[in-house]
């Protein structure tokens, strides 16, 4: 064999051995997160906040139901004119829209509160995950709970190559 063939064979074997020596790891994020005391505290705080918001919504619904029952009772007794009945029904419809709007606000407020409470904890966990992966030479760390990649060595990102292949800048 000539020297270039031997050199090429050696380089190929070295590259292949480096490829096979890459480390992969996994983590169960659910088990990890349930053991973080701050998560339990944040979850408790979120539930308390949700209870407050829900209580107000339930009070609004109860008041609307009472008013609707009162209007229906007056209608059955003939104690309300058709014009007044129409007016009362319009007011009830407006209140129902207010309740629907409040319900949407509750969802938005809960999402915002969840983000506010959990994001700092998740950021801390992600930083720790990245640090552990780098310190221990892991190329990928997978989450067994969700089948997601929690960490990937940036040198293995092929996005630029795929963009180039697709002629995307």
Secondary structure, DSSP 8 states (H G I E B T S, - for coil): --HHHHHHHHHHHHHHHHHHT-EEEEE-HHHHHHT-HHHHHHHHHHHHHHHHHHHHHHHHHHHHHHHHHHHHHHHHHT-S-HHHHHHHHHHHHHHHHHHHHHHHHHHHHHHHHHHHHHHHHHHHHHHHHHHHHHHTTEEEEEETTTTEEEEE-GGG--HHHHHHHTT--
